[in-house]
Amino acid sequence: MIKKIGLALLAVLVLVVAYAAIQSPNYKVSREITINAPAEKVFPYLNTSKLADQWGPWKEQDPSVKITFSGSDAGVGSRTSWEGGEKMGQMGVGSATIVESIPNERVLIKIEYVKPMSMVQDSVYLIKANGTQSVVTWEVTGTNTFMGRLMCLFVNMDKVVGGMFEKGLGNLKKLVEAQ
C-alpha cells in the first residue's frame, strides 16, 4: 500500500514537473489607466526615478525597503536601487535603470534583481495622449527560468504583479490629477 502511494505521488510530481517544463518561459504583465492630465504632466513622474518613487506601490509592500538614487536625475541613466527587508515577500535587492526615454510617449526600464534570486526584466511605461487625458500603460516582460515556471503553476503572477501595477497606477493618477 505504501509503495502504491509513493508511486502515485512520484507520478504526480513527474507530471507537474513535465507540465512546468513545457510552459512558455516568456511572460508579460500589463495594466493601464486613464489620467485626466496631458502627457506632458504625466511624463516626468515616469521619467524621473525620484518622482516615480512618490507613486510606486513598493514602499507599501515593504515599508522597511531602503531606496537610493543614482545616475541622471531624469531620463536615460536615472537609476533606483533597493534593499528590502528580511521577511519573505518583501522587495529583495535590485535596481531599475531607465535605458530609453521618448518624451511624453515611452520610458523603458531595465530591472535587475539580485536577491532573493537573480533575474532581469524589461518594464515600460507607455503614454497615449487622448485630448486632455493620457492613457498610461505599465508593462513588464521577461523570461522565466524553470523554477519560475514551476512557481507560476501555483501562484498567479499576473494577478499578484498586476495588482501592484493597479495600485501604483491609481497612486499616479491621484498624484498627477491633484497637481
Phi and psi restraints in degrees (value plus and minus 20) as a CYANA .aco file:
   2 ILE   PHI     -82.8   -42.8
   2 ILE   PSI     -57.0   -17.0
   3 LYS   PHI     -83.4   -43.4
   3 LYS   PSI     -61.6   -21.6
   4 LYS   PHI     -85.8   -45.8
   4 LYS   PSI     -61.2   -21.2
   5 ILE   PHI     -83.8   -43.8
   5 ILE   PSI     -64.4   -24.4
   6 GLY   PHI     -80.2   -40.2
   6 GLY   PSI     -63.4   -23.4
   7 LEU   PHI     -86.4   -46.4
   7 LEU   PSI     -58.9   -18.9
   8 ALA   PHI     -84.5   -44.5
   8 ALA   PSI     -63.9   -23.9
   9 LEU   PHI     -83.6   -43.6
   9 LEU   PSI     -60.2   -20.2
  10 LEU   PHI     -82.8   -42.8
  10 LEU   PSI     -61.6   -21.6
  11 ALA   PHI     -82.5   -42.5
  11 ALA   PSI     -62.9   -22.9
  12 VAL   PHI     -83.0   -43.0
  12 VAL   PSI     -64.4   -24.4
  13 LEU   PHI     -80.5   -40.5
  13 LEU   PSI     -63.7   -23.7
  14 VAL   PHI     -82.3   -42.3
  14 VAL   PSI     -62.2   -22.2
  15 LEU   PHI     -84.0   -44.0
  15 LEU   PSI     -62.9   -22.9
  16 VAL   PHI     -83.1   -43.1
  16 VAL   PSI     -66.2   -26.2
  17 VAL   PHI     -83.3   -43.3
  17 VAL   PSI     -63.0   -23.0
  18 ALA   PHI     -83.7   -43.7
  18 ALA   PSI     -62.1   -22.1
  19 TYR   PHI     -82.6   -42.6
  19 TYR   PSI     -63.7   -23.7
  20 ALA   PHI     -81.6   -41.6
  20 ALA   PSI     -58.5   -18.5
  21 ALA   PHI     -85.1   -45.1
  21 ALA   PSI     -49.8    -9.8
  22 ILE   PHI    -111.7   -71.7
  22 ILE   PSI     -23.6    16.4
  23 GLN   PHI     -91.3   -51.3
  23 GLN   PSI     127.9   167.9
  24 SER   PHI     -82.2   -42.2
  24 SER   PSI     114.3   154.3
  25 PRO   PHI     -96.0   -56.0
  25 PRO   PSI     -37.6     2.4
  26 ASN   PHI    -103.3   -63.3
  26 ASN   PSI     120.2   160.2
  27 TYR   PHI    -158.2  -118.2
  27 TYR   PSI     139.8   179.8
  28 LYS   PHI    -170.8  -130.8
  28 LYS   PSI     111.9   151.9
  29 VAL   PHI    -144.8  -104.8
  29 VAL   PSI     111.1   151.1
  30 SER   PHI    -164.9  -124.9
  30 SER   PSI     119.4   159.4
  31 ARG   PHI    -161.6  -121.6
  31 ARG   PSI     135.2   175.2
  32 GLU   PHI    -160.8  -120.8
  32 GLU   PSI     140.7   180.7
  33 ILE   PHI    -168.0  -128.0
  33 ILE   PSI     130.3   170.3
  34 THR   PHI    -119.8   -79.8
  34 THR   PSI     107.5   147.5
  35 ILE   PHI    -133.2   -93.2
  35 ILE   PSI     113.6   153.6
  36 ASN   PHI    -101.9   -61.9
  36 ASN   PSI      49.0    89.0
  37 ALA   PHI    -184.2  -144.2
  37 ALA   PSI     129.7   169.7
  38 PRO   PHI     -89.7   -49.7
  38 PRO   PSI     139.6   179.6
  39 ALA   PHI     -74.8   -34.8
  39 ALA   PSI     -56.0   -16.0
  40 GLU   PHI     -85.5   -45.5
  40 GLU   PSI     -44.2    -4.2
  41 LYS   PHI    -103.1   -63.1
  41 LYS   PSI     -50.6   -10.6
  42 VAL   PHI     -99.8   -59.8
  42 VAL   PSI     -62.2   -22.2
  43 PHE   PHI     -71.3   -31.3
  43 PHE   PSI     -65.8   -25.8
  44 PRO   PHI     -77.6   -37.6
  44 PRO   PSI     -51.2   -11.2
  45 TYR   PHI     -93.3   -53.3
  45 TYR   PSI     -34.8     5.2
  46 LEU   PHI    -120.6   -80.6
  46 LEU   PSI     -47.6    -7.6
  47 ASN   PHI    -118.2   -78.2
  47 ASN   PSI     -23.2    16.8
  48 THR   PHI    -145.3  -105.3
  48 THR   PSI      96.7   136.7
  49 SER   PHI     -75.9   -35.9
  49 SER   PSI     -62.3   -22.3
  50 LYS   PHI     -86.3   -46.3
  50 LYS   PSI     -56.1   -16.1
  51 LEU   PHI     -93.5   -53.5
  51 LEU   PSI     -57.0   -17.0
  52 ALA   PHI     -83.1   -43.1
  52 ALA   PSI     -51.9   -11.9
  53 ASP   PHI     -83.5   -43.5
  53 ASP   PSI     -45.2    -5.2
  54 GLN   PHI     -90.2   -50.2
  54 GLN   PSI     -47.8    -7.8
  55 TRP   PHI    -134.4   -94.4
  55 TRP   PSI     -35.4     4.6
  56 GLY   PHI     -79.1   -39.1
  56 GLY   PSI     125.6   165.6
  57 PRO   PHI    -103.4   -63.4
  57 PRO   PSI     -19.3    20.7
  58 TRP   PHI     -89.3   -49.3
  58 TRP   PSI     -56.7   -16.7
  59 LYS   PHI     -87.5   -47.5
  59 LYS   PSI     -48.8    -8.8
  60 GLU   PHI     -88.3   -48.3
  60 GLU   PSI     -56.2   -16.2
  61 GLN   PHI     -92.2   -52.2
  61 GLN   PSI     -59.6   -19.6
  62 ASP   PHI    -157.5  -117.5
  62 ASP   PSI      65.4   105.4
  63 PRO   PHI     -80.9   -40.9
  63 PRO   PSI     -38.9     1.1
  64 SER   PHI    -110.7   -70.7
  64 SER   PSI     -16.5    23.5
  65 VAL   PHI     -81.9   -41.9
  65 VAL   PSI     119.0   159.0
  66 LYS   PHI    -125.4   -85.4
  66 LYS   PSI     100.3   140.3
  67 ILE   PHI    -134.7   -94.7
  67 ILE   PSI     116.2   156.2
  68 THR   PHI    -149.4  -109.4
  68 THR   PSI     133.8   173.8
  69 PHE   PHI    -140.4  -100.4
  69 PHE   PSI     122.9   162.9
  70 SER   PHI    -169.8  -129.8
  70 SER   PSI     155.6   195.6
  71 GLY   PHI      54.6    94.6
  71 GLY   PSI    -173.7  -133.7
  72 SER   PHI     -82.7   -42.7
  72 SER   PSI     132.6   172.6
  73 ASP   PHI     -86.3   -46.3
  73 ASP   PSI     -55.2   -15.2
  74 ALA   PHI    -168.4  -128.4
  74 ALA   PSI     140.1   180.1
  75 GLY   PHI      53.9    93.9
  75 GLY   PSI    -180.3  -140.3
  76 VAL   PHI     -74.4   -34.4
  76 VAL   PSI     110.1   150.1
  77 GLY   PHI      76.2   116.2
  77 GLY   PSI     -33.4     6.6
  78 SER   PHI     -88.5   -48.5
  78 SER   PSI     107.7   147.7
  79 ARG   PHI    -153.8  -113.8
  79 ARG   PSI     116.5   156.5
  80 THR   PHI    -134.6   -94.6
  80 THR   PSI     110.9   150.9
  81 SER   PHI    -140.5  -100.5
  81 SER   PSI     129.8   169.8
  82 TRP   PHI    -161.7  -121.7
  82 TRP   PSI     134.1   174.1
  83 GLU   PHI    -158.2  -118.2
  83 GLU   PSI      91.9   131.9
  84 GLY   PHI    -106.7   -66.7
  84 GLY   PSI     159.5   199.5
  85 GLY   PHI     -90.2   -50.2
  85 GLY   PSI     156.0   196.0
  86 GLU   PHI    -105.9   -65.9
  86 GLU   PSI     -35.2     4.8
  87 LYS   PHI     -93.5   -53.5
  87 LYS   PSI     128.4   168.4
  88 MET   PHI     -79.7   -39.7
  88 MET   PSI     121.4   161.4
  89 GLY   PHI      68.9   108.9
  89 GLY   PSI     -21.6    18.4
  90 GLN   PHI    -111.5   -71.5
  90 GLN   PSI    -194.3  -154.3
  91 MET   PHI     -87.9   -47.9
  91 MET   PSI     -44.2    -4.2
  92 GLY   PHI      53.2    93.2
  92 GLY   PSI    -171.4  -131.4
  93 VAL   PHI    -148.3  -108.3
  93 VAL   PSI     114.2   154.2
  94 GLY   PHI    -198.7  -158.7
  94 GLY   PSI    -190.5  -150.5
  95 SER   PHI    -171.6  -131.6
  95 SER   PSI     139.1   179.1
  96 ALA   PHI    -154.3  -114.3
  96 ALA   PSI     102.5   142.5
  97 THR   PHI    -143.3  -103.3
  97 THR   PSI     109.2   149.2
  98 ILE   PHI     -91.0   -51.0
  98 ILE   PSI     103.5   143.5
  99 VAL   PHI    -132.9   -92.9
  99 VAL   PSI     -31.5     8.5
 100 GLU   PHI    -173.1  -133.1
 100 GLU   PSI     119.6   159.6
 101 SER   PHI    -164.4  -124.4
 101 SER   PSI      96.7   136.7
 102 ILE   PHI    -135.6   -95.6
 102 ILE   PSI      90.3   130.3
 103 PRO   PHI     -68.3   -28.3
 103 PRO   PSI     110.1   150.1
 104 ASN   PHI      42.7    82.7
 104 ASN   PSI      -5.7    34.3
 105 GLU   PHI    -152.1  -112.1
 105 GLU   PSI     -66.1   -26.1
 106 ARG   PHI    -178.2  -138.2
 106 ARG   PSI     119.6   159.6
 107 VAL   PHI    -154.0  -114.0
 107 VAL   PSI     101.3   141.3
 108 LEU   PHI    -126.5   -86.5
 108 LEU   PSI     112.2   152.2
 109 ILE   PHI    -146.6  -106.6
 109 ILE   PSI     113.5   153.5
 110 LYS   PHI    -115.8   -75.8
 110 LYS   PSI     102.5   142.5
 111 ILE   PHI    -127.9   -87.9
 111 ILE   PSI     108.2   148.2
 112 GLU   PHI    -144.3  -104.3
 112 GLU   PSI      99.2   139.2
 113 TYR   PHI    -119.4   -79.4
 113 TYR   PSI     117.9   157.9
 114 VAL   PHI    -127.2   -87.2
 114 VAL   PSI     -64.4   -24.4
 115 LYS   PHI    -152.7  -112.7
 115 LYS   PSI     128.9   168.9
 116 PRO   PHI     -96.7   -56.7
 116 PRO   PSI     -32.4     7.6
 117 MET   PHI    -163.7  -123.7
 117 MET   PSI     136.2   176.2
 118 SER   PHI    -100.9   -60.9
 118 SER   PSI     110.3   150.3
 119 MET   PHI    -182.8  -142.8
 119 MET   PSI     128.6   168.6
 120 VAL   PHI    -146.0  -106.0
 120 VAL   PSI     117.7   157.7
 121 GLN   PHI    -155.9  -115.9
 121 GLN   PSI     139.0   179.0
 122 ASP   PHI    -129.4   -89.4
 122 ASP   PSI     113.1   153.1
 123 SER   PHI    -142.7  -102.7
 123 SER   PSI     121.8   161.8
 124 VAL   PHI    -157.1  -117.1
 124 VAL   PSI     120.5   160.5
 125 TYR   PHI    -128.1   -88.1
 125 TYR   PSI     105.6   145.6
 126 LEU   PHI    -135.6   -95.6
 126 LEU   PSI     118.3   158.3
 127 ILE   PHI    -141.4  -101.4
 127 ILE   PSI     107.1   147.1
 128 LYS   PHI    -136.4   -96.4
 128 LYS   PSI      95.3   135.3
 129 ALA   PHI     -89.4   -49.4
 129 ALA   PSI     118.2   158.2
 130 ASN   PHI    -161.3  -121.3
 130 ASN   PSI      56.9    96.9
 131 GLY   PHI      47.6    87.6
 131 GLY   PSI    -142.7  -102.7
 132 THR   PHI    -109.4   -69.4
 132 THR   PSI     -13.1    26.9
 133 GLN   PHI    -134.0   -94.0
 133 GLN   PSI     144.6   184.6
 134 SER   PHI    -154.1  -114.1
 134 SER   PSI     112.4   152.4
 135 VAL   PHI    -116.7   -76.7
 135 VAL   PSI      97.0   137.0
 136 VAL   PHI    -126.6   -86.6
 136 VAL   PSI     106.9   146.9
 137 THR   PHI    -131.5   -91.5
 137 THR   PSI     113.7   153.7
 138 TRP   PHI    -137.1   -97.1
 138 TRP   PSI     102.0   142.0
 139 GLU   PHI    -155.7  -115.7
 139 GLU   PSI     122.4   162.4
 140 VAL   PHI    -149.6  -109.6
 140 VAL   PSI     117.9   157.9
 141 THR   PHI    -152.3  -112.3
 141 THR   PSI     134.8   174.8
 142 GLY   PHI    -195.9  -155.9
 142 GLY   PSI    -192.0  -152.0
 143 THR   PHI    -145.5  -105.5
 143 THR   PSI     103.4   143.4
 144 ASN   PHI    -102.1   -62.1
 144 ASN   PSI     122.5   162.5
 145 THR   PHI     -94.2   -54.2
 145 THR   PSI     155.3   195.3
 146 PHE   PHI     -78.8   -38.8
 146 PHE   PSI     -62.9   -22.9
 147 MET   PHI     -83.4   -43.4
 147 MET   PSI     -56.2   -16.2
 148 GLY   PHI     -84.3   -44.3
 148 GLY   PSI     -62.4   -22.4
 149 ARG   PHI     -85.4   -45.4
 149 ARG   PSI     -58.9   -18.9
 150 LEU   PHI     -83.4   -43.4
 150 LEU   PSI     -64.6   -24.6
 151 MET   PHI     -82.4   -42.4
 151 MET   PSI     -58.1   -18.1
 152 CYS   PHI     -89.3   -49.3
 152 CYS   PSI     -33.0     7.0
 153 LEU   PHI     -89.5   -49.5
 153 LEU   PSI     -45.4    -5.4
 154 PHE   PHI    -130.7   -90.7
 154 PHE   PSI     -37.7     2.3
 155 VAL   PHI    -146.6  -106.6
 155 VAL   PSI     105.3   145.3
 156 ASN   PHI     -99.8   -59.8
 156 ASN   PSI      72.8   112.8
 157 MET   PHI     -86.7   -46.7
 157 MET   PSI     -50.4   -10.4
 158 ASP   PHI     -82.0   -42.0
 158 ASP   PSI     -59.8   -19.8
 159 LYS   PHI     -90.9   -50.9
 159 LYS   PSI     -64.1   -24.1
 160 VAL   PHI     -87.2   -47.2
 160 VAL   PSI     -76.2   -36.2
 161 VAL   PHI     -89.2   -49.2
 161 VAL   PSI     -62.2   -22.2
 162 GLY   PHI     -79.6   -39.6
 162 GLY   PSI     -56.7   -16.7
 163 GLY   PHI     -83.3   -43.3
 163 GLY   PSI     -59.2   -19.2
 164 MET   PHI     -86.2   -46.2
 164 MET   PSI     -60.9   -20.9
 165 PHE   PHI     -82.0   -42.0
 165 PHE   PSI     -63.1   -23.1
 166 GLU   PHI     -80.6   -40.6
 166 GLU   PSI     -63.0   -23.0
 167 LYS   PHI     -83.2   -43.2
 167 LYS   PSI     -66.3   -26.3
 168 GLY   PHI     -83.2   -43.2
 168 GLY   PSI     -64.9   -24.9
 169 LEU   PHI     -84.5   -44.5
 169 LEU   PSI     -55.9   -15.9
 170 GLY   PHI     -83.0   -43.0
 170 GLY   PSI     -61.5   -21.5
 171 ASN   PHI     -82.2   -42.2
 171 ASN   PSI     -62.5   -22.5
 172 LEU   PHI     -81.3   -41.3
 172 LEU   PSI     -65.6   -25.6
 173 LYS   PHI     -77.4   -37.4
 173 LYS   PSI     -69.4   -29.4
 174 LYS   PHI     -80.3   -40.3
 174 LYS   PSI     -64.7   -24.7
 175 LEU   PHI     -83.2   -43.2
 175 LEU   PSI     -70.4   -30.4
 176 VAL   PHI     -88.1   -48.1
 176 VAL   PSI     -62.9   -22.9
 177 GLU   PHI     -88.8   -48.8
 177 GLU   PSI     -42.4    -2.4
 178 ALA   PHI     -98.7   -58.7
 178 ALA   PSI     -33.7     6.3
